[in-house]
């Protein structure tokens, strides 16, 4: 499967499609298909881009 999060760059805001209770997260890094995100209500998580397509947040 292709990298569904290739466009994500540090500083962008995202949500996890299957974990709405985690809140909005800020991308910390995106390296070799692993996106590190600091979620407001869950803390720092590493997401496998081949399995989860994070949802960009444009409204803050």
C-alpha positions as CSV (number, residue, x, y, z in Angstrom):
1,X,0.0,0.0,0.0
2,X,1.2,3.5,-0.8
3,X,2.1,6.0,1.9
4,X,-1.2,7.7,2.6
5,X,0.4,10.5,4.7
6,X,3.2,11.5,2.4
7,X,1.9,15.1,2.2
8,X,2.1,15.6,6.0
9,X,4.9,17.9,7.2
10,X,5.9,18.9,10.8
11,X,3.6,21.5,12.3
12,X,0.5,20.3,10.4
13,X,-2.6,19.5,12.4
14,X,-4.3,16.1,12.0
15,X,-6.9,13.8,13.5
16,X,-6.8,10.0,13.7
17,X,-9.9,8.6,11.8
18,X,-10.5,5.8,14.2
19,X,-9.6,7.6,17.5
20,X,-11.6,10.9,17.6
21,X,-11.2,11.0,21.4
22,X,-7.4,11.6,20.9
23,X,-8.3,15.1,19.7
24,X,-6.2,17.1,17.3
25,X,-2.6,16.3,16.9
26,X,0.4,18.2,15.6
27,X,2.8,16.3,13.3
28,X,6.3,16.2,14.7
29,X,8.0,14.2,12.0
30,X,7.3,12.1,8.9
31,X,10.1,9.7,8.1
32,X,10.0,6.5,6.0
33,X,6.3,5.9,6.5
34,X,6.2,6.6,10.2
35,X,4.5,9.8,11.3
36,X,5.1,11.0,14.9
37,X,2.1,13.0,16.1
38,X,1.6,14.8,19.4
39,X,-2.1,14.4,20.2
40,X,-3.7,16.9,22.6
41,X,-5.6,14.3,24.6
42,X,-3.3,11.2,24.1
43,X,0.3,12.4,23.9
44,X,2.9,11.3,21.4
45,X,2.0,8.5,19.0
46,X,3.9,6.9,16.0
47,X,1.5,6.1,13.1
48,X,2.3,3.6,10.4
49,X,1.4,5.4,7.2
50,X,0.8,2.2,5.3
51,X,-2.1,1.3,7.6
52,X,-3.7,4.6,8.8
53,X,-4.5,7.7,6.7
54,X,-4.5,10.7,9.1
55,X,-7.0,13.4,8.4
56,X,-5.5,16.9,7.9
57,X,-7.2,19.6,10.0
58,X,-7.5,23.1,8.4
59,X,-9.9,24.8,10.9
60,X,-7.6,24.6,14.0
